[in-house]
């Protein structure tokens, strides 16, 4: 059976009520990109396109490698997010049940995010989730953020998981690239966040789910396939990727 599941936070397990984008807008204004200008609009769109990636990496790219300006923007982002985190942050419907079900079954759960550790922990505190997961990782904990595989591989190491072929689930293209590059056997996109099917189609993945709430049924189907039993499937995988019953990379 699958022994480790790596889940994204914002957009996958957590609804933020638009706080992330609002904090980006505030940060951009604080470093001199005035709202309504083409430069500001371009930067906001870039933030949306790269959602899921390390925030400091996004700002560094936006400011052409100017690390001083990027760090100032990142600090402004964190201040703005911290000031409003309680406004709209709530679990995605069914997410709490998924976390509880996975851990009750013996599956370890790691949350991954592009937020800094301080911002990540503020979200976990607001939700009361510090004790609901085995591990929560930011790019600073692993070396590099998405779309690199570092956070998933760090989760494998930190949880002493025997097999790298685990599960990565997220709502952005960067999440899916991370899972694929880490060698996860299930790399699933969910439709509750920033990116949708057309975006997911541009990168390798195995499944697209309406929500993280559908994950337990998908995993049950994979376990049943590995054991040669028949359990109804939770989704309909894309035609251009292997079917769920073709997977044999299930960690034990």
C-alpha positions as CSV (number, residue, x, y, z in Angstrom):
1,X,0.0,0.0,0.0
2,X,1.0,3.6,-0.4
3,X,2.8,4.7,2.8
4,X,3.4,8.4,2.2
5,X,1.2,11.1,0.6
6,X,2.6,14.6,-0.2
7,X,-0.1,17.2,-0.4
8,X,0.1,20.8,-1.5
9,X,-1.5,23.4,0.8
10,X,-3.1,26.4,-0.8
11,X,-5.6,25.3,-3.5
12,X,-5.3,21.6,-2.7
13,X,-6.0,21.2,1.0
14,X,-6.6,24.8,1.9
15,X,-8.8,27.6,0.5
16,X,-7.2,31.0,1.1
17,X,-10.0,33.2,0.0
18,X,-7.8,35.1,-2.4
19,X,-5.3,36.1,0.4
20,X,-2.3,34.9,-1.6
21,X,-3.0,37.0,-4.6
22,X,-3.9,40.0,-2.5
23,X,-0.7,39.7,-0.6
24,X,1.2,39.6,-3.9
25,X,-0.5,42.8,-5.0
26,X,0.4,44.5,-1.8
27,X,4.0,43.3,-2.0
28,X,4.4,44.5,-5.6
29,X,3.0,47.9,-4.6
30,X,5.4,48.2,-1.7
31,X,8.4,47.7,-3.9
32,X,7.3,50.3,-6.5
33,X,5.0,48.6,-9.0
34,X,1.9,50.8,-9.0
35,X,-1.5,49.1,-9.3
36,X,-3.0,49.6,-12.8
37,X,0.3,49.8,-14.6
38,X,1.3,47.3,-17.2
39,X,4.3,46.2,-15.0
40,X,2.1,45.5,-12.0
41,X,-0.5,43.6,-14.1
42,X,2.3,41.5,-15.7
43,X,3.8,40.7,-12.3
44,X,0.4,39.6,-10.9
45,X,-0.2,37.4,-14.0
46,X,3.3,35.9,-13.6
47,X,2.5,35.1,-9.9
48,X,-0.6,33.3,-11.0
49,X,1.2,31.4,-13.7
50,X,3.9,30.2,-11.3
51,X,1.6,29.6,-8.4
52,X,3.0,26.8,-6.2
53,X,6.6,27.8,-6.7
54,X,8.8,29.3,-4.0
55,X,7.6,32.9,-3.4
56,X,11.2,34.2,-3.1
57,X,12.1,32.5,-6.4
58,X,9.1,34.1,-8.1
59,X,10.0,37.6,-6.9
60,X,13.7,37.0,-7.9
61,X,12.6,36.1,-11.4
62,X,10.2,39.1,-11.6
63,X,13.0,41.5,-10.7
64,X,15.6,39.9,-13.0
65,X,17.8,38.5,-10.3
66,X,17.8,41.6,-8.1
67,X,17.9,39.7,-4.8
68,X,17.7,42.9,-2.6
69,X,14.4,43.9,-4.3
70,X,13.1,40.3,-4.3
71,X,13.8,39.9,-0.6
72,X,12.0,43.2,0.1
73,X,9.0,42.1,-1.9
74,X,9.0,38.7,-0.2
75,X,9.1,40.3,3.2
76,X,6.2,42.6,2.2
77,X,4.3,39.5,1.0
78,X,4.8,37.7,4.3
79,X,3.7,40.8,6.3
80,X,0.6,41.2,4.1
81,X,-0.3,37.5,4.3
82,X,0.2,37.3,8.0
83,X,-2.1,40.3,8.5
84,X,-4.9,38.7,6.6
85,X,-4.4,34.9,7.0
86,X,-7.3,34.6,9.4
87,X,-9.7,36.3,6.9
88,X,-10.3,33.6,4.4
89,X,-8.2,30.5,5.2
90,X,-10.3,27.4,5.6
91,X,-9.9,23.7,4.7
92,X,-11.0,22.5,1.3
93,X,-14.2,20.6,1.7
94,X,-13.3,17.0,2.8
95,X,-9.7,17.8,3.4
96,X,-9.8,17.2,7.1
97,X,-11.5,13.8,6.6
98,X,-8.8,12.9,4.1
99,X,-6.0,13.8,6.5
100,X,-7.6,11.8,9.3
101,X,-8.4,8.8,7.0
102,X,-4.9,8.6,5.6
103,X,-3.2,8.7,9.0
104,X,-5.7,6.3,10.5
105,X,-4.8,3.8,7.8
106,X,-1.1,4.1,8.6
107,X,-0.2,6.4,5.7
108,X,2.1,9.3,6.5
109,X,1.0,12.7,5.3
110,X,3.4,15.5,4.4
111,X,2.2,19.0,3.4
112,X,4.3,21.0,1.0
113,X,4.1,24.7,0.1
114,X,5.9,27.5,-1.6
115,X,5.4,29.6,1.5
116,X,8.3,30.4,3.9
117,X,8.2,28.3,7.2
118,X,6.9,31.3,9.1
119,X,3.9,31.8,6.7
120,X,3.3,28.1,6.4
121,X,3.1,27.7,10.2
122,X,0.8,30.7,10.4
123,X,-1.6,28.9,8.1
124,X,-1.3,25.6,10.0
125,X,-1.9,27.5,13.3
126,X,-5.0,29.2,11.9
127,X,-6.4,25.9,10.9
128,X,-5.3,24.0,14.0
129,X,-3.5,21.5,11.7
130,X,-0.1,21.2,13.4
131,X,-1.0,17.8,14.8
132,X,-3.0,16.6,11.8
133,X,0.1,15.9,9.6
134,X,3.4,14.1,10.0
135,X,5.4,16.8,8.3
136,X,5.1,20.2,6.7
137,X,7.8,21.4,4.4
138,X,8.8,24.7,2.7
139,X,11.5,25.2,0.1
140,X,13.8,26.4,2.8
141,X,13.5,23.0,4.5
142,X,14.5,21.1,1.4
143,X,16.9,23.2,-0.7
144,X,14.8,24.1,-3.7
145,X,11.0,24.7,-4.2
146,X,8.8,23.5,-6.9
147,X,9.0,22.5,-9.7
148,X,12.1,20.7,-8.4
149,X,11.7,17.4,-6.6
150,X,13.4,18.4,-3.4
151,X,10.4,18.7,-1.0
152,X,8.9,15.3,-2.0
153,X,12.3,13.7,-1.7
154,X,12.9,15.4,1.7
155,X,9.6,14.1,2.9
156,X,10.7,10.5,1.9
157,X,13.9,11.0,3.9
158,X,12.3,12.7,7.0
159,X,9.5,10.1,7.3
160,X,12.0,7.2,6.7
161,X,9.8,6.0,3.9
162,X,11.3,2.9,2.1
163,X,10.3,3.8,-1.4
164,X,10.4,7.0,-3.4
165,X,7.4,6.0,-5.5
166,X,4.8,7.7,-3.4
167,X,1.9,10.1,-4.1
168,X,2.0,13.8,-4.9
169,X,-1.2,15.8,-5.2
170,X,-1.5,19.5,-6.0
171,X,-3.5,22.1,-7.8
172,X,-0.7,23.6,-10.0
173,X,1.5,22.6,-12.9
174,X,4.5,23.1,-10.5
175,X,3.0,20.5,-8.1
176,X,2.7,17.9,-10.9
177,X,6.3,18.5,-12.2
178,X,7.6,18.1,-8.7
179,X,5.8,14.8,-8.2
180,X,6.9,13.5,-11.6
181,X,10.5,14.5,-11.1
182,X,10.5,12.9,-7.6
183,X,9.4,9.6,-9.1
184,X,6.0,9.4,-7.4
185,X,3.8,6.6,-8.7
186,X,0.7,8.8,-8.5
187,X,0.8,12.4,-9.5
188,X,-2.6,13.9,-9.3
189,X,-3.9,17.4,-10.1
190,X,-7.0,18.7,-8.3
191,X,-9.5,21.2,-9.7
192,X,-9.9,23.2,-6.6
193,X,-7.1,25.7,-7.1
194,X,-5.3,27.9,-9.6
195,X,-4.7,25.6,-12.5
196,X,-7.2,23.4,-14.4
197,X,-7.3,20.6,-16.9
198,X,-5.8,22.5,-19.8
199,X,-2.9,23.5,-17.6
200,X,-2.4,20.0,-16.3
201,X,-2.3,18.7,-19.8
202,X,1.0,20.5,-20.5
203,X,2.9,18.4,-18.0
204,X,3.2,14.7,-17.1
205,X,0.7,13.4,-14.5
206,X,-1.4,10.3,-13.8
207,X,-4.8,11.6,-12.6
208,X,-7.0,14.6,-12.3
209,X,-9.4,14.7,-9.4
210,X,-12.2,17.1,-8.7
211,X,-10.9,17.5,-5.2
212,X,-8.5,16.0,-2.7
213,X,-11.6,14.4,-1.1
214,X,-11.5,11.9,-4.0
215,X,-8.0,10.8,-3.1
216,X,-8.8,8.0,-0.6
217,X,-11.0,6.2,-3.1
218,X,-8.3,6.5,-5.8
219,X,-5.7,5.0,-3.5
220,X,-8.1,2.2,-2.5
221,X,-8.5,1.4,-6.2
222,X,-4.8,1.3,-6.7
223,X,-4.3,-1.0,-3.7
224,X,-7.1,-3.3,-4.9
225,X,-5.4,-3.4,-8.4
226,X,-2.1,-4.4,-6.8
227,X,-3.8,-7.2,-4.9
228,X,-5.8,-8.3,-7.9
229,X,-9.2,-7.4,-6.4
230,X,-12.0,-5.3,-7.9
231,X,-12.8,-2.0,-6.3
232,X,-14.7,0.8,-8.1
233,X,-12.3,3.5,-9.4
234,X,-12.6,7.0,-8.0
235,X,-11.9,8.9,-11.2
236,X,-11.4,8.5,-14.9
237,X,-7.6,9.0,-15.7
238,X,-6.6,10.8,-18.8
239,X,-6.5,8.7,-22.0
240,X,-2.8,9.6,-22.7
241,X,-1.5,8.3,-19.3
242,X,-1.5,4.8,-17.8
243,X,-4.7,3.5,-16.3
244,X,-4.8,3.1,-12.5
245,X,-4.7,-0.6,-12.8
246,X,-1.5,-0.5,-14.8
247,X,0.5,0.9,-11.9
248,X,2.8,-1.5,-10.0
249,X,4.9,1.1,-8.2
250,X,3.2,0.8,-4.9
251,X,5.4,1.2,-1.8
252,X,5.0,-1.4,0.9
